[in-house]
Amino acid sequence: MKRLWTLFAQPQFHAFLFSVGLVVLNWPFLGTLRQKPPGMVLLTILMLWVAAILLLFMINRSCRRFLNNEVRNRGKSGDA
C-alpha cells in the first residue's frame, strides 16, 4: 500500500493521468459513444467522472501524507 501512496504523490503520475484524461475525454473517443443509447452515454461519463474524483481524492491524501512526513523528518533532524 505504501508503494501506491508513493505513486500517487509523484508529479509524473499526475502528468500521466492528465494525458490519459485528455485522450479519454477527447472528441474522437466520445464520438464512439454516439451509437449508444443516451442512458449508456450518461452512465459512461458518470463513471469516468467518479473515477476522476476518486483519483484526485487519493492523490490529495498521498500528497498530504508525503508533506506531513517531510515536516516530521525535518523536525527530527534538527534543521530549521
Rosetta blueprint (number, residue, H / E / L):
1 M L
2 K H
3 R H
4 L H
5 W H
6 T H
7 L H
8 F H
9 A L
10 Q L
11 P H
12 Q H
13 F H
14 H H
15 A H
16 F H
17 L H
18 F H
19 S H
20 V H
21 G H
22 L H
23 V H
24 V H
25 L L
26 N L
27 W H
28 P H
29 F H
30 L H
31 G H
32 T H
33 L H
34 R H
35 Q H
36 K L
37 P L
38 P H
39 G H
40 M H
41 V H
42 L H
43 L H
44 T H
45 I H
46 L H
47 M H
48 L H
49 W H
50 V H
51 A H
52 A H
53 I H
54 L H
55 L H
56 L H
57 F H
58 M H
59 I H
60 N H
61 R H
62 S H
63 C H
64 R H
65 R H
66 F H
67 L H
68 N H
69 N H
70 E H
71 V H
72 R H
73 N H
74 R H
75 G H
76 K H
77 S H
78 G L
79 D L
80 A L
